[in-house]
Amino acid sequence: MGEFDDRWSNIHQDLLNEITKGFYSYDNYIRLPLICKQWNLKLPKIPDGNKVPWLVLSMGSAATESFEEEAHALEEEVRAPEDEGIFDTRSLEEKGIYHLMLPNMQDNRMCGSCHGWLIIVMVYEGTIRMLNPFTKVHLDLPPVSTLPNIININGDECTMYCGDKIITRNTIFMHEIQILKAIINSAPNNDDDSNFIAVVIYGSLLELAFYMPNENRWIRFPTKDLDDVHDVIFFEEKIFAVDGNGQLYEFDTRTKSGPVGGKHEATPPPSNGMYNCYYLIGGDNGSLLMLVRGAKDRYCMKNYKWLGETVKFDIYELKKNEKTWSRIDSLGNYILLIGLNSSVQILPSNSLNCKGNQIYLREVCFEDTTPSYEIVIFDLEDGSFQTFLTELIELAIFTDASF
């Protein structure tokens, strides 16, 4: 028996990694390190295997309650007070509900989700914090006060540039609205690792700024006239961004001084005559996808422009080394998950209760000037729309975290 146990404890790392890929839920995975001391040392706290999307919702919202009704037959839950900062993380693959104590989320704003980390703006302090929701490890990026458009913060007043104007706003309000989206190019390897690049869409003009290791501030992208940015992603060691006209921008990240690049040679896709929002997704085949979400109306809230209810989707593909967007009518077996601050392309598996060739979108929209969250399921095969509107809660994402 001792020899058998020794063979398991000294298993090769590659084989151990293959074993972890068979676990689709985090609560099952965390039992693996308990098998023996060697496995506990070899296995990461967060696996780098299956990438399963999660939906994060605040407790007490109508959306949360509807999910709980569906899952009531599966489990009994003890609801904790809202003021303890508890959030639901829901794995789409199991329809499971996991209650995590995340005090950092209470009254703050989520603006990013990358590589299993949540990126949060602490609205009272202006801290931009990266949080691993499972290990509770957090790392702080340079604060909001170091963004290129901020001139000075004096107590409750913040002075900043807004285009060519200088304006003054309430500091907490400014903290809340400054960051539209934040991304990182890789996950920190340990608690103290900051060897990654971060990019944010910031300010009322929706400009781009980046953070490099050992910097203590955000640096504006060098490209002139780059504003009204709708989306930005890291893809194949590059940064891709798209503006409100559908113009693509490309930047190389392999330079020591920061991203270098500008407008991509590809011309924007043709107009569909609607108000549009543009999203970028890196394809598994090396192609870049652009999703164009169309609406008949547009409204403003907290300095941002938001669309009305979604009425149309168009998908375009830019193949590697090509200069022309091609419209595509099918995703094949893939599905697109389009979230408030993270969008991914995945293959549905036996553990996911969905089929291929569909788009799942969750975004802020307006109906009769009332803000709400819109959940849309669009089937490209038959062109059918399923639309659900829920109350507007501040924190909700699709994330590409493992498990």
Contacts in CASP RR format, 6 or more apart in sequence:
PFRMAT RR
TARGET T0000
AUTHOR 0000-0000-0000
METHOD contacts of the structure
MODEL  1
MGEFDDRWSNIHQDLLNEITKGFYSYDNYIRLPLICKQWNLKLPKIPDGN
KVPWLVLSMGSAATESFEEEAHALEEEVRAPEDEGIFDTRSLEEKGIYHL
MLPNMQDNRMCGSCHGWLIIVMVYEGTIRMLNPFTKVHLDLPPVSTLPNI
ININGDECTMYCGDKIITRNTIFMHEIQILKAIINSAPNNDDDSNFIAVV
IYGSLLELAFYMPNENRWIRFPTKDLDDVHDVIFFEEKIFAVDGNGQLYE
FDTRTKSGPVGGKHEATPPPSNGMYNCYYLIGGDNGSLLMLVRGAKDRYC
MKNYKWLGETVKFDIYELKKNEKTWSRIDSLGNYILLIGLNSSVQILPSN
SLNCKGNQIYLREVCFEDTTPSYEIVIFDLEDGSFQTFLTELIELAIFTD
ASF
5 36 0 8 1.000
8 35 0 8 1.000
8 36 0 8 1.000
9 36 0 8 1.000
9 37 0 8 1.000
9 38 0 8 1.000
9 39 0 8 1.000
10 38 0 8 1.000
11 39 0 8 1.000
13 42 0 8 1.000
16 39 0 8 1.000
16 42 0 8 1.000
16 43 0 8 1.000
17 49 0 8 1.000
19 32 0 8 1.000
20 29 0 8 1.000
20 32 0 8 1.000
20 43 0 8 1.000
20 47 0 8 1.000
20 49 0 8 1.000
21 49 0 8 1.000
21 50 0 8 1.000
22 50 0 8 1.000
23 29 0 8 1.000
23 32 0 8 1.000
23 47 0 8 1.000
23 50 0 8 1.000
23 403 0 8 1.000
24 50 0 8 1.000
24 52 0 8 1.000
24 93 0 8 1.000
24 94 0 8 1.000
24 351 0 8 1.000
24 403 0 8 1.000
25 91 0 8 1.000
25 93 0 8 1.000
25 94 0 8 1.000
25 403 0 8 1.000
26 91 0 8 1.000
26 98 0 8 1.000
26 134 0 8 1.000
26 403 0 8 1.000
27 98 0 8 1.000
29 47 0 8 1.000
29 403 0 8 1.000
32 39 0 8 1.000
32 43 0 8 1.000
33 39 0 8 1.000
33 40 0 8 1.000
33 43 0 8 1.000
34 40 0 8 1.000
45 132 0 8 1.000
45 134 0 8 1.000
45 135 0 8 1.000
46 116 0 8 1.000
46 132 0 8 1.000
46 134 0 8 1.000
46 135 0 8 1.000
46 187 0 8 1.000
46 401 0 8 1.000
46 402 0 8 1.000
46 403 0 8 1.000
47 402 0 8 1.000
47 403 0 8 1.000
48 402 0 8 1.000
49 402 0 8 1.000
50 402 0 8 1.000
50 403 0 8 1.000
51 344 0 8 1.000
51 346 0 8 1.000
51 400 0 8 1.000
51 401 0 8 1.000
51 402 0 8 1.000
52 91 0 8 1.000
52 92 0 8 1.000
52 93 0 8 1.000
52 351 0 8 1.000
52 352 0 8 1.000
52 401 0 8 1.000
52 402 0 8 1.000
52 403 0 8 1.000
53 92 0 8 1.000
53 337 0 8 1.000
53 344 0 8 1.000
53 346 0 8 1.000
53 398 0 8 1.000
53 399 0 8 1.000
53 400 0 8 1.000
53 401 0 8 1.000
54 89 0 8 1.000
54 90 0 8 1.000
54 91 0 8 1.000
54 92 0 8 1.000
54 398 0 8 1.000
54 399 0 8 1.000
54 401 0 8 1.000
54 403 0 8 1.000
55 89 0 8 1.000
55 90 0 8 1.000
55 92 0 8 1.000
55 362 0 8 1.000
55 396 0 8 1.000
55 397 0 8 1.000
55 398 0 8 1.000
56 87 0 8 1.000
56 88 0 8 1.000
56 89 0 8 1.000
56 90 0 8 1.000
56 110 0 8 1.000
56 113 0 8 1.000
56 118 0 8 1.000
56 133 0 8 1.000
56 395 0 8 1.000
56 396 0 8 1.000
56 397 0 8 1.000
56 399 0 8 1.000
57 63 0 8 1.000
57 64 0 8 1.000
57 67 0 8 1.000
57 87 0 8 1.000
57 88 0 8 1.000
57 90 0 8 1.000
57 393 0 8 1.000
57 395 0 8 1.000
57 396 0 8 1.000
58 64 0 8 1.000
58 82 0 8 1.000
58 87 0 8 1.000
58 88 0 8 1.000
58 105 0 8 1.000
58 393 0 8 1.000
58 394 0 8 1.000
58 395 0 8 1.000
58 396 0 8 1.000
59 79 0 8 1.000
59 80 0 8 1.000
59 82 0 8 1.000
59 85 0 8 1.000
59 86 0 8 1.000
59 87 0 8 1.000
59 88 0 8 1.000
59 99 0 8 1.000
60 79 0 8 1.000
60 82 0 8 1.000
61 390 0 8 1.000
61 391 0 8 1.000
61 393 0 8 1.000
62 390 0 8 1.000
62 391 0 8 1.000
63 373 0 8 1.000
63 390 0 8 1.000
63 391 0 8 1.000
63 393 0 8 1.000
63 396 0 8 1.000
64 88 0 8 1.000
66 390 0 8 1.000
67 88 0 8 1.000
67 90 0 8 1.000
67 97 0 8 1.000
68 77 0 8 1.000
68 97 0 8 1.000
70 95 0 8 1.000
71 95 0 8 1.000
71 96 0 8 1.000
71 97 0 8 1.000
74 95 0 8 1.000
74 96 0 8 1.000
75 96 0 8 1.000
75 97 0 8 1.000
77 97 0 8 1.000
77 99 0 8 1.000
80 86 0 8 1.000
80 99 0 8 1.000
83 106 0 8 1.000
84 101 0 8 1.000
84 103 0 8 1.000
84 106 0 8 1.000
85 101 0 8 1.000
85 102 0 8 1.000
85 103 0 8 1.000
85 105 0 8 1.000
85 106 0 8 1.000
86 99 0 8 1.000
86 100 0 8 1.000
86 101 0 8 1.000
86 102 0 8 1.000
87 99 0 8 1.000
87 100 0 8 1.000
87 102 0 8 1.000
87 105 0 8 1.000
87 395 0 8 1.000
88 97 0 8 1.000
88 98 0 8 1.000
88 99 0 8 1.000
88 100 0 8 1.000
89 98 0 8 1.000
89 100 0 8 1.000
89 133 0 8 1.000
90 96 0 8 1.000
90 97 0 8 1.000
90 98 0 8 1.000
91 98 0 8 1.000
91 403 0 8 1.000
92 352 0 8 1.000
92 353 0 8 1.000
92 354 0 8 1.000
93 349 0 8 1.000
93 351 0 8 1.000
93 352 0 8 1.000
93 353 0 8 1.000
94 351 0 8 1.000
95 353 0 8 1.000
100 133 0 8 1.000
100 134 0 8 1.000
102 131 0 8 1.000
102 133 0 8 1.000
104 120 0 8 1.000
104 122 0 8 1.000
104 129 0 8 1.000
104 131 0 8 1.000
104 138 0 8 1.000
105 118 0 8 1.000
105 120 0 8 1.000
105 131 0 8 1.000
105 395 0 8 1.000
107 123 0 8 1.000
107 124 0 8 1.000
108 120 0 8 1.000
108 121 0 8 1.000
108 122 0 8 1.000
108 123 0 8 1.000
109 120 0 8 1.000
109 121 0 8 1.000
109 123 0 8 1.000
109 176 0 8 1.000
109 179 0 8 1.000
109 394 0 8 1.000
109 395 0 8 1.000
110 118 0 8 1.000
110 119 0 8 1.000
110 120 0 8 1.000
110 121 0 8 1.000
110 340 0 8 1.000
110 341 0 8 1.000
110 394 0 8 1.000
110 395 0 8 1.000
110 396 0 8 1.000
110 397 0 8 1.000
111 119 0 8 1.000
111 120 0 8 1.000
111 121 0 8 1.000
111 128 0 8 1.000
111 179 0 8 1.000
111 180 0 8 1.000
111 181 0 8 1.000
111 182 0 8 1.000
111 200 0 8 1.000
111 341 0 8 1.000
112 118 0 8 1.000
112 119 0 8 1.000
112 181 0 8 1.000
112 182 0 8 1.000
112 183 0 8 1.000
112 341 0 8 1.000
112 342 0 8 1.000
112 397 0 8 1.000
113 119 0 8 1.000
113 341 0 8 1.000
113 342 0 8 1.000
113 397 0 8 1.000
113 398 0 8 1.000
113 399 0 8 1.000
113 400 0 8 1.000
113 401 0 8 1.000
114 183 0 8 1.000
114 184 0 8 1.000
114 187 0 8 1.000
114 342 0 8 1.000
114 399 0 8 1.000
114 400 0 8 1.000
115 184 0 8 1.000
115 186 0 8 1.000
115 187 0 8 1.000
115 400 0 8 1.000
115 401 0 8 1.000
116 132 0 8 1.000
116 133 0 8 1.000
116 187 0 8 1.000
116 399 0 8 1.000
116 400 0 8 1.000
116 401 0 8 1.000
116 402 0 8 1.000
117 130 0 8 1.000
117 131 0 8 1.000
117 132 0 8 1.000
117 184 0 8 1.000
117 187 0 8 1.000
117 188 0 8 1.000
117 401 0 8 1.000
118 130 0 8 1.000
118 131 0 8 1.000
118 132 0 8 1.000
118 133 0 8 1.000
118 397 0 8 1.000
118 399 0 8 1.000
119 128 0 8 1.000
119 129 0 8 1.000
119 130 0 8 1.000
119 131 0 8 1.000
119 141 0 8 1.000
119 182 0 8 1.000
119 183 0 8 1.000
119 184 0 8 1.000
119 341 0 8 1.000
120 128 0 8 1.000
120 129 0 8 1.000
120 130 0 8 1.000
120 131 0 8 1.000
121 127 0 8 1.000
121 128 0 8 1.000
121 129 0 8 1.000
121 144 0 8 1.000
121 175 0 8 1.000
121 176 0 8 1.000
121 178 0 8 1.000
121 179 0 8 1.000
122 128 0 8 1.000
122 129 0 8 1.000
122 175 0 8 1.000
123 172 0 8 1.000
123 175 0 8 1.000
123 176 0 8 1.000
124 172 0 8 1.000
124 175 0 8 1.000
125 143 0 8 1.000
125 175 0 8 1.000
126 143 0 8 1.000
126 144 0 8 1.000
126 145 0 8 1.000
126 175 0 8 1.000
127 140 0 8 1.000
127 143 0 8 1.000
127 144 0 8 1.000
128 140 0 8 1.000
128 141 0 8 1.000
128 142 0 8 1.000
128 143 0 8 1.000
128 144 0 8 1.000
128 179 0 8 1.000
128 182 0 8 1.000
128 200 0 8 1.000
129 138 0 8 1.000
129 139 0 8 1.000
129 140 0 8 1.000
129 141 0 8 1.000
130 138 0 8 1.000
130 139 0 8 1.000
130 140 0 8 1.000
130 141 0 8 1.000
130 184 0 8 1.000
130 188 0 8 1.000
131 137 0 8 1.000
131 138 0 8 1.000
132 138 0 8 1.000
133 401 0 8 1.000
134 403 0 8 1.000
137 191 0 8 1.000
139 188 0 8 1.000
139 191 0 8 1.000
139 194 0 8 1.000
141 182 0 8 1.000
141 198 0 8 1.000
141 211 0 8 1.000
142 211 0 8 1.000
142 215 0 8 1.000
142 216 0 8 1.000
142 217 0 8 1.000
142 218 0 8 1.000
144 150 0 8 1.000
144 174 0 8 1.000
144 175 0 8 1.000
144 178 0 8 1.000
144 179 0 8 1.000
145 153 0 8 1.000
146 216 0 8 1.000
146 217 0 8 1.000
146 218 0 8 1.000
147 178 0 8 1.000
147 200 0 8 1.000
147 202 0 8 1.000
147 203 0 8 1.000
147 209 0 8 1.000
147 218 0 8 1.000
148 202 0 8 1.000
148 207 0 8 1.000
148 209 0 8 1.000
148 218 0 8 1.000
148 219 0 8 1.000
148 220 0 8 1.000
149 160 0 8 1.000
149 161 0 8 1.000
149 162 0 8 1.000
149 163 0 8 1.000
149 202 0 8 1.000
149 203 0 8 1.000
149 205 0 8 1.000
149 207 0 8 1.000
150 158 0 8 1.000
150 159 0 8 1.000
150 160 0 8 1.000
150 178 0 8 1.000
151 159 0 8 1.000
151 160 0 8 1.000
151 161 0 8 1.000
151 166 0 8 1.000
152 158 0 8 1.000
152 159 0 8 1.000
153 159 0 8 1.000
153 171 0 8 1.000
155 171 0 8 1.000
156 170 0 8 1.000
156 171 0 8 1.000
156 172 0 8 1.000
157 168 0 8 1.000
157 169 0 8 1.000
157 170 0 8 1.000
157 171 0 8 1.000
158 168 0 8 1.000
158 169 0 8 1.000
158 170 0 8 1.000
158 171 0 8 1.000
158 174 0 8 1.000
159 166 0 8 1.000
159 167 0 8 1.000
159 168 0 8 1.000
160 166 0 8 1.000
160 167 0 8 1.000
160 168 0 8 1.000
160 169 0 8 1.000
160 174 0 8 1.000
161 167 0 8 1.000
162 203 0 8 1.000
162 204 0 8 1.000
162 205 0 8 1.000
163 204 0 8 1.000
163 205 0 8 1.000
176 302 0 8 1.000
177 203 0 8 1.000
177 204 0 8 1.000
177 302 0 8 1.000
177 303 0 8 1.000
177 304 0 8 1.000
178 202 0 8 1.000
178 203 0 8 1.000
179 200 0 8 1.000
179 201 0 8 1.000
179 202 0 8 1.000
179 203 0 8 1.000
180 200 0 8 1.000
180 201 0 8 1.000
180 202 0 8 1.000
180 203 0 8 1.000
180 206 0 8 1.000
180 304 0 8 1.000
181 200 0 8 1.000
181 201 0 8 1.000
181 231 0 8 1.000
181 232 0 8 1.000
181 341 0 8 1.000
182 198 0 8 1.000
182 199 0 8 1.000
182 200 0 8 1.000
182 201 0 8 1.000
182 341 0 8 1.000
183 198 0 8 1.000
183 199 0 8 1.000
183 200 0 8 1.000
183 232 0 8 1.000
183 233 0 8 1.000
183 234 0 8 1.000
184 196 0 8 1.000
184 197 0 8 1.000
184 198 0 8 1.000
184 199 0 8 1.000
184 234 0 8 1.000
185 196 0 8 1.000
185 197 0 8 1.000
185 198 0 8 1.000
185 234 0 8 1.000
185 253 0 8 1.000
186 195 0 8 1.000
186 196 0 8 1.000
187 196 0 8 1.000
188 194 0 8 1.000
188 195 0 8 1.000
188 196 0 8 1.000
189 195 0 8 1.000
194 213 0 8 1.000
194 214 0 8 1.000
195 213 0 8 1.000
196 213 0 8 1.000
197 210 0 8 1.000
197 211 0 8 1.000
197 212 0 8 1.000
197 213 0 8 1.000
197 234 0 8 1.000
197 253 0 8 1.000
197 258 0 8 1.000
197 259 0 8 1.000
198 210 0 8 1.000
198 211 0 8 1.000
199 208 0 8 1.000
199 209 0 8 1.000
199 210 0 8 1.000
199 211 0 8 1.000
199 232 0 8 1.000
199 234 0 8 1.000
199 239 0 8 1.000
199 259 0 8 1.000
200 208 0 8 1.000
200 209 0 8 1.000
200 210 0 8 1.000
200 211 0 8 1.000
200 218 0 8 1.000
201 207 0 8 1.000
201 208 0 8 1.000
201 229 0 8 1.000
201 231 0 8 1.000
201 232 0 8 1.000
202 208 0 8 1.000
202 209 0 8 1.000
202 218 0 8 1.000
203 303 0 8 1.000
204 303 0 8 1.000
204 304 0 8 1.000
205 227 0 8 1.000
205 228 0 8 1.000
206 227 0 8 1.000
206 228 0 8 1.000
206 229 0 8 1.000
206 230 0 8 1.000
206 304 0 8 1.000
207 220 0 8 1.000
207 221 0 8 1.000
207 226 0 8 1.000
207 227 0 8 1.000
207 229 0 8 1.000
208 220 0 8 1.000
208 221 0 8 1.000
208 226 0 8 1.000
208 229 0 8 1.000
208 232 0 8 1.000
208 241 0 8 1.000
209 218 0 8 1.000
209 219 0 8 1.000
209 220 0 8 1.000
209 221 0 8 1.000
210 218 0 8 1.000
210 219 0 8 1.000
210 221 0 8 1.000
210 239 0 8 1.000
210 258 0 8 1.000
210 259 0 8 1.000
211 217 0 8 1.000
211 218 0 8 1.000
211 219 0 8 1.000
212 219 0 8 1.000
212 258 0 8 1.000
219 258 0 8 1.000
221 251 0 8 1.000
221 259 0 8 1.000
222 259 0 8 1.000
222 260 0 8 1.000
222 261 0 8 1.000
223 249 0 8 1.000
223 251 0 8 1.000
223 261 0 8 1.000
223 262 0 8 1.000
223 263 0 8 1.000
226 241 0 8 1.000
226 243 0 8 1.000
226 249 0 8 1.000
226 262 0 8 1.000
227 243 0 8 1.000
228 243 0 8 1.000
228 244 0 8 1.000
228 245 0 8 1.000
229 241 0 8 1.000
229 242 0 8 1.000
229 243 0 8 1.000
229 244 0 8 1.000
230 242 0 8 1.000
230 243 0 8 1.000
230 244 0 8 1.000
230 246 0 8 1.000
230 277 0 8 1.000
230 278 0 8 1.000
230 279 0 8 1.000
231 241 0 8 1.000
231 242 0 8 1.000
231 278 0 8 1.000
231 279 0 8 1.000
231 280 0 8 1.000
231 343 0 8 1.000
232 239 0 8 1.000
232 240 0 8 1.000
232 241 0 8 1.000
232 242 0 8 1.000
232 280 0 8 1.000
233 239 0 8 1.000
233 240 0 8 1.000
233 241 0 8 1.000
233 280 0 8 1.000
233 281 0 8 1.000
233 282 0 8 1.000
233 343 0 8 1.000
234 253 0 8 1.000
235 280 0 8 1.000
235 282 0 8 1.000
235 283 0 8 1.000
235 288 0 8 1.000
236 286 0 8 1.000
237 252 0 8 1.000
237 253 0 8 1.000
237 254 0 8 1.000
238 250 0 8 1.000
238 251 0 8 1.000
238 252 0 8 1.000
238 253 0 8 1.000
239 250 0 8 1.000
239 251 0 8 1.000
239 253 0 8 1.000
239 259 0 8 1.000
240 248 0 8 1.000
240 249 0 8 1.000
240 250 0 8 1.000
240 251 0 8 1.000
240 264 0 8 1.000
240 280 0 8 1.000
240 288 0 8 1.000
241 248 0 8 1.000
241 249 0 8 1.000
241 251 0 8 1.000
241 280 0 8 1.000
242 248 0 8 1.000
242 249 0 8 1.000
242 278 0 8 1.000
242 279 0 8 1.000
242 280 0 8 1.000
242 290 0 8 1.000
243 249 0 8 1.000
243 278 0 8 1.000
244 276 0 8 1.000
244 278 0 8 1.000
245 268 0 8 1.000
246 268 0 8 1.000
246 269 0 8 1.000
246 276 0 8 1.000
246 278 0 8 1.000
246 290 0 8 1.000
246 292 0 8 1.000
247 263 0 8 1.000
247 264 0 8 1.000
247 268 0 8 1.000
248 263 0 8 1.000
248 264 0 8 1.000
248 266 0 8 1.000
248 268 0 8 1.000
248 288 0 8 1.000
248 290 0 8 1.000
248 318 0 8 1.000
249 261 0 8 1.000
249 262 0 8 1.000
249 263 0 8 1.000
249 264 0 8 1.000
250 261 0 8 1.000
250 262 0 8 1.000
250 263 0 8 1.000
250 264 0 8 1.000
251 259 0 8 1.000
251 260 0 8 1.000
251 261 0 8 1.000
251 262 0 8 1.000
252 259 0 8 1.000
252 260 0 8 1.000
252 261 0 8 1.000
253 259 0 8 1.000
264 323 0 8 1.000
265 323 0 8 1.000
266 318 0 8 1.000
266 322 0 8 1.000
266 323 0 8 1.000
266 324 0 8 1.000
266 325 0 8 1.000
267 324 0 8 1.000
267 325 0 8 1.000
268 325 0 8 1.000
269 290 0 8 1.000
269 292 0 8 1.000
269 314 0 8 1.000
269 316 0 8 1.000
269 325 0 8 1.000
269 327 0 8 1.000
272 292 0 8 1.000
272 294 0 8 1.000
272 312 0 8 1.000
272 314 0 8 1.000
274 294 0 8 1.000
274 295 0 8 1.000
274 296 0 8 1.000
274 311 0 8 1.000
274 312 0 8 1.000
275 294 0 8 1.000
275 295 0 8 1.000
275 296 0 8 1.000
275 297 0 8 1.000
275 298 0 8 1.000
275 307 0 8 1.000
275 308 0 8 1.000
276 292 0 8 1.000
276 293 0 8 1.000
276 294 0 8 1.000
276 295 0 8 1.000
276 307 0 8 1.000
277 292 0 8 1.000
277 293 0 8 1.000
277 294 0 8 1.000
277 295 0 8 1.000
277 307 0 8 1.000
277 363 0 8 1.000
278 290 0 8 1.000
278 291 0 8 1.000
278 292 0 8 1.000
278 293 0 8 1.000
279 290 0 8 1.000
279 291 0 8 1.000
279 293 0 8 1.000
279 338 0 8 1.000
279 343 0 8 1.000
280 288 0 8 1.000
280 289 0 8 1.000
280 290 0 8 1.000
280 291 0 8 1.000
280 343 0 8 1.000
281 288 0 8 1.000
281 289 0 8 1.000
281 290 0 8 1.000
281 291 0 8 1.000
281 336 0 8 1.000
281 338 0 8 1.000
281 343 0 8 1.000
281 344 0 8 1.000
281 345 0 8 1.000
282 288 0 8 1.000
282 289 0 8 1.000
282 345 0 8 1.000
283 289 0 8 1.000
283 345 0 8 1.000
284 334 0 8 1.000
284 345 0 8 1.000
286 319 0 8 1.000
286 320 0 8 1.000
287 317 0 8 1.000
287 318 0 8 1.000
287 319 0 8 1.000
287 320 0 8 1.000
288 317 0 8 1.000
288 318 0 8 1.000
289 315 0 8 1.000
289 316 0 8 1.000
289 317 0 8 1.000
289 318 0 8 1.000
289 336 0 8 1.000
289 345 0 8 1.000
290 315 0 8 1.000
290 316 0 8 1.000
290 317 0 8 1.000
290 318 0 8 1.000
290 325 0 8 1.000
291 313 0 8 1.000
291 314 0 8 1.000
291 315 0 8 1.000
291 336 0 8 1.000
291 338 0 8 1.000
291 343 0 8 1.000
291 359 0 8 1.000
292 313 0 8 1.000
292 314 0 8 1.000
292 315 0 8 1.000
292 316 0 8 1.000
293 307 0 8 1.000
293 310 0 8 1.000
293 312 0 8 1.000
293 313 0 8 1.000
293 338 0 8 1.000
293 361 0 8 1.000
293 363 0 8 1.000
294 307 0 8 1.000
294 310 0 8 1.000
294 311 0 8 1.000
294 312 0 8 1.000
294 313 0 8 1.000
294 314 0 8 1.000
295 307 0 8 1.000
295 308 0 8 1.000
295 309 0 8 1.000
295 310 0 8 1.000
295 311 0 8 1.000
295 312 0 8 1.000
295 365 0 8 1.000
296 308 0 8 1.000
296 311 0 8 1.000
297 307 0 8 1.000
297 308 0 8 1.000
297 309 0 8 1.000
297 366 0 8 1.000
298 305 0 8 1.000
298 306 0 8 1.000
298 307 0 8 1.000
298 308 0 8 1.000
299 305 0 8 1.000
299 306 0 8 1.000
299 307 0 8 1.000
299 308 0 8 1.000
299 366 0 8 1.000
299 369 0 8 1.000
299 371 0 8 1.000
300 306 0 8 1.000
301 364 0 8 1.000
301 366 0 8 1.000
301 371 0 8 1.000
306 364 0 8 1.000
306 365 0 8 1.000
306 366 0 8 1.000
306 371 0 8 1.000
307 363 0 8 1.000
307 365 0 8 1.000
307 366 0 8 1.000
308 365 0 8 1.000
308 366 0 8 1.000
308 367 0 8 1.000
308 374 0 8 1.000
309 365 0 8 1.000
309 366 0 8 1.000
309 367 0 8 1.000
309 374 0 8 1.000
309 387 0 8 1.000
309 389 0 8 1.000
310 361 0 8 1.000
310 363 0 8 1.000
310 365 0 8 1.000
310 374 0 8 1.000
310 376 0 8 1.000
310 385 0 8 1.000
310 387 0 8 1.000
313 359 0 8 1.000
313 378 0 8 1.000
314 327 0 8 1.000
315 327 0 8 1.000
315 328 0 8 1.000
315 329 0 8 1.000
315 331 0 8 1.000
315 336 0 8 1.000
315 359 0 8 1.000
315 380 0 8 1.000
316 325 0 8 1.000
316 326 0 8 1.000
316 327 0 8 1.000
316 328 0 8 1.000
317 325 0 8 1.000
317 326 0 8 1.000
317 327 0 8 1.000
317 328 0 8 1.000
318 324 0 8 1.000
318 325 0 8 1.000
318 326 0 8 1.000
319 326 0 8 1.000
329 380 0 8 1.000
330 357 0 8 1.000
330 380 0 8 1.000
330 381 0 8 1.000
331 345 0 8 1.000
331 356 0 8 1.000
331 357 0 8 1.000
331 358 0 8 1.000
331 359 0 8 1.000
331 380 0 8 1.000
332 356 0 8 1.000
332 357 0 8 1.000
333 347 0 8 1.000
333 348 0 8 1.000
333 356 0 8 1.000
333 357 0 8 1.000
334 345 0 8 1.000
334 346 0 8 1.000
334 347 0 8 1.000
334 356 0 8 1.000
334 357 0 8 1.000
335 345 0 8 1.000
335 346 0 8 1.000
335 347 0 8 1.000
335 348 0 8 1.000
335 354 0 8 1.000
335 355 0 8 1.000
335 356 0 8 1.000
335 357 0 8 1.000
335 358 0 8 1.000
335 359 0 8 1.000
335 360 0 8 1.000
336 343 0 8 1.000
336 344 0 8 1.000
336 345 0 8 1.000
336 358 0 8 1.000
336 359 0 8 1.000
336 360 0 8 1.000
337 343 0 8 1.000
337 344 0 8 1.000
337 345 0 8 1.000
337 346 0 8 1.000
337 360 0 8 1.000
337 398 0 8 1.000
338 359 0 8 1.000
338 360 0 8 1.000
338 361 0 8 1.000
338 362 0 8 1.000
338 363 0 8 1.000
338 398 0 8 1.000
339 361 0 8 1.000
339 362 0 8 1.000
339 363 0 8 1.000
339 397 0 8 1.000
339 398 0 8 1.000
340 362 0 8 1.000
340 363 0 8 1.000
340 364 0 8 1.000
340 396 0 8 1.000
340 397 0 8 1.000
340 398 0 8 1.000
341 397 0 8 1.000
342 397 0 8 1.000
342 398 0 8 1.000
342 399 0 8 1.000
342 400 0 8 1.000
343 398 0 8 1.000
344 398 0 8 1.000
344 400 0 8 1.000
346 352 0 8 1.000
347 356 0 8 1.000
348 354 0 8 1.000
348 355 0 8 1.000
348 356 0 8 1.000
354 360 0 8 1.000
357 379 0 8 1.000
357 380 0 8 1.000
357 381 0 8 1.000
358 377 0 8 1.000
358 378 0 8 1.000
358 379 0 8 1.000
358 380 0 8 1.000
359 376 0 8 1.000
359 377 0 8 1.000
359 378 0 8 1.000
359 380 0 8 1.000
360 375 0 8 1.000
360 376 0 8 1.000
360 377 0 8 1.000
360 398 0 8 1.000
361 374 0 8 1.000
361 375 0 8 1.000
361 376 0 8 1.000
361 377 0 8 1.000
361 378 0 8 1.000
362 373 0 8 1.000
362 374 0 8 1.000
362 375 0 8 1.000
362 376 0 8 1.000
362 396 0 8 1.000
362 397 0 8 1.000
362 398 0 8 1.000
363 373 0 8 1.000
363 374 0 8 1.000
363 376 0 8 1.000
364 371 0 8 1.000
364 372 0 8 1.000
364 373 0 8 1.000
364 374 0 8 1.000
364 392 0 8 1.000
365 371 0 8 1.000
365 372 0 8 1.000
365 373 0 8 1.000
365 374 0 8 1.000
365 389 0 8 1.000
366 372 0 8 1.000
367 389 0 8 1.000
371 392 0 8 1.000
372 389 0 8 1.000
372 390 0 8 1.000
372 391 0 8 1.000
372 392 0 8 1.000
373 389 0 8 1.000
373 390 0 8 1.000
373 391 0 8 1.000
373 392 0 8 1.000
373 393 0 8 1.000
373 396 0 8 1.000
374 387 0 8 1.000
374 388 0 8 1.000
374 389 0 8 1.000
375 387 0 8 1.000
375 388 0 8 1.000
375 389 0 8 1.000
375 390 0 8 1.000
376 385 0 8 1.000
376 386 0 8 1.000
376 387 0 8 1.000
376 388 0 8 1.000
377 385 0 8 1.000
377 386 0 8 1.000
378 384 0 8 1.000
378 385 0 8 1.000
378 386 0 8 1.000
END
